[in-house]
Amino acid sequence: MFVRLISRAVLVGGAAVVLAGCMPKMTIEEMKSMLPERPVELDKLNAFAGKWVFEGEAEMAGLDEPLKSSGHNEAHWDGDNWFLVSRGTFKMGDLGEMEGVETWTYDTHDKVYRSTWVDTFGSVGTGTSKYDDKTDTWKFRATSHGPFGKSKMKGKVQFVNADTMEWSMSEYSMCGLMKTMEMNGTSRRE
């Protein structure tokens, strides 16, 4: 067993040395020419840029009454216009105020929009979205880890006009078997 491990380590080390020697020499200009251009798909995210206020409602498993939600966020381009950053403050009923930060970008390899999320309720999440030009609708899926464990989300955002979007989402736990929250609302540009 030990001899086999040593043999594998030597083989991997030797392969690394050989492969490293095969790397061609390049100039900085050649390296720069290999950098990708900004994907035009990122321009679709312009619809989310700006200041927004929202109102909504959340039905949560275990609660008899829906929770009213409200908040505001501001989204702006960062990283030489390669990603959109949104910072916001949200309130859901008597749960208190939460602050969150979300980023959006476009993955040219997988042809999807990717997002990340972190908030002061202890949630961390990642997701993917696709845009439907015909209906001006974004459909998304996400996975999040928070105070109540791991959850999956799916939902959509539809633009009624350039300054109004309606959104809805459902959250599931237990490998997607139990719905824990249904949320919907309207966001308006300030």
C-alpha positions in Angstrom: 0.0 0.0 0.0 2.7 2.4 1.0 4.8 1.6 -2.1 1.8 2.2 -4.3 1.3 5.7 -2.7 4.9 6.6 -3.2 4.9 5.4 -6.8 1.8 7.6 -7.5 3.4 10.6 -5.9 6.6 10.2 -8.0 4.5 9.7 -11.1 2.4 12.8 -10.5 5.4 14.9 -9.6 7.3 13.8 -12.7 4.3 14.6 -14.9 4.0 18.0 -13.4 7.7 18.8 -14.2 7.3 17.6 -17.8 4.1 19.5 -18.3 5.4 22.7 -16.8 8.3 22.6 -19.2 5.8 22.4 -22.1 4.3 25.7 -21.4 5.2 28.1 -24.2 6.8 31.5 -23.5 4.5 34.4 -23.9 4.6 38.2 -23.9 2.2 40.3 -21.8 0.6 41.5 -25.0 -0.1 37.9 -26.1 -1.6 37.2 -22.6 -3.8 40.3 -22.9 -5.0 39.3 -26.3 -6.4 36.1 -24.7 -8.6 37.9 -22.3 -12.3 37.8 -23.3 -14.4 40.7 -24.3 -17.2 41.8 -22.1 -20.3 39.7 -23.0 -23.1 41.7 -24.6 -25.5 39.6 -22.5 -24.5 41.7 -19.5 -26.3 44.6 -20.9 -29.6 42.9 -20.1 -28.8 43.5 -16.4 -29.1 47.3 -17.0 -32.8 46.8 -16.3 -32.0 46.1 -12.6 -29.6 49.1 -12.2 -30.7 52.0 -10.1 -32.6 52.6 -6.8 -35.7 50.5 -6.1 -38.3 50.3 -3.3 -40.5 47.2 -2.9 -43.5 45.9 -1.0 -44.6 42.3 -0.8 -46.0 39.4 1.2 -44.4 36.2 2.5 -46.3 33.1 3.5 -44.0 31.0 5.7 -44.5 27.4 6.9 -45.4 27.3 10.5 -47.0 30.8 10.6 -50.7 31.4 10.5 -50.6 34.9 9.0 -48.6 36.1 6.0 -45.8 38.6 6.7 -45.8 42.0 5.0 -42.4 42.8 3.5 -40.8 46.0 2.4 -37.4 47.4 1.6 -35.2 49.3 -0.8 -32.0 48.5 -2.7 -29.6 50.1 -5.1 -27.9 48.3 -7.9 -24.9 49.6 -9.7 -22.2 48.3 -12.1 -18.8 47.5 -10.7 -15.6 45.7 -11.9 -15.4 47.6 -15.2 -19.0 46.8 -15.9 -18.5 43.0 -15.6 -20.9 42.5 -12.6 -23.8 44.3 -11.0 -23.8 44.8 -7.3 -27.0 45.4 -5.3 -27.1 46.5 -1.7 -30.4 46.6 0.2 -32.3 46.7 3.4 -35.4 44.5 3.9 -38.0 44.0 6.5 -40.4 41.0 6.9 -43.0 41.5 9.5 -41.7 41.5 13.1 -38.5 39.6 12.1 -36.6 42.8 12.0 -34.5 44.5 9.5 -32.0 42.6 7.3 -29.2 44.0 5.1 -28.1 42.1 2.0 -25.7 42.2 -0.9 -26.2 40.5 -4.2 -24.0 40.2 -7.3 -25.0 39.3 -10.9 -22.8 38.5 -13.9 -23.0 36.4 -17.1 -21.3 33.0 -17.5 -20.4 32.7 -21.2 -19.4 29.0 -20.8 -22.8 27.8 -19.4 -24.9 30.6 -21.0 -26.6 31.6 -17.8 -26.6 34.6 -15.5 -25.0 33.8 -12.1 -25.8 35.5 -8.8 -24.5 35.4 -5.2 -26.3 36.5 -2.1 -25.3 37.2 1.6 -27.3 38.8 4.3 -27.3 39.7 8.0 -29.8 36.9 8.7 -26.9 34.6 8.1 -27.9 33.4 4.7 -25.4 32.7 1.9 -26.6 31.7 -1.5 -25.8 31.2 -5.2 -28.1 31.0 -8.2 -28.6 30.9 -11.9 -31.0 32.8 -14.1 -32.2 32.9 -17.7 -33.9 35.7 -19.5 -36.9 35.3 -21.8 -36.9 38.2 -24.3 -40.5 37.6 -25.5 -42.0 38.0 -22.0 -39.3 40.3 -20.5 -39.1 37.7 -17.7 -36.2 36.4 -15.7 -36.5 32.8 -14.3 -34.1 31.8 -11.5 -33.1 28.9 -9.3 -30.9 29.2 -6.2 -29.5 27.3 -3.3 -29.0 28.9 0.0 -27.7 28.1 3.5 -29.2 30.0 6.4 -30.3 29.9 10.0 -32.9 27.2 9.1 -30.6 25.0 7.1 -30.2 24.4 3.4 -32.9 25.5 1.0 -33.6 25.7 -2.7 -35.5 28.5 -4.4 -37.1 29.1 -7.7 -39.0 32.1 -9.0 -39.3 34.8 -11.6 -39.1 38.5 -12.1 -41.2 40.1 -14.8 -40.9 43.7 -15.9 -44.3 45.4 -16.3 -42.4 48.5 -17.6 -38.9 49.9 -17.3 -39.7 51.2 -13.8 -41.8 48.4 -12.3 -41.1 44.7 -11.8 -43.3 42.0 -10.3 -41.6 39.1 -8.7 -42.4 35.8 -7.0 -40.4 33.0 -5.4 -40.8 29.7 -3.6 -38.4 28.3 -1.1 -38.1 24.6 -0.3 -36.1 22.5 2.2 -35.6 18.8 2.8 -34.1 18.3 -0.7 -37.0 20.2 -2.3 -39.7 18.2 -0.7 -41.1 20.7 1.8 -42.2 24.3 0.8 -41.1 26.7 3.5 -42.0 30.0 2.0 -43.9 31.6 -0.8 -43.1 35.3 -1.5 -44.3 37.8 -4.0 -44.2 41.6 -4.5 -43.7 44.6 -6.6 -40.5 46.7 -7.0 -40.7 50.3 -8.3 -37.8 52.5 -9.4 -37.3 55.6 -7.2 
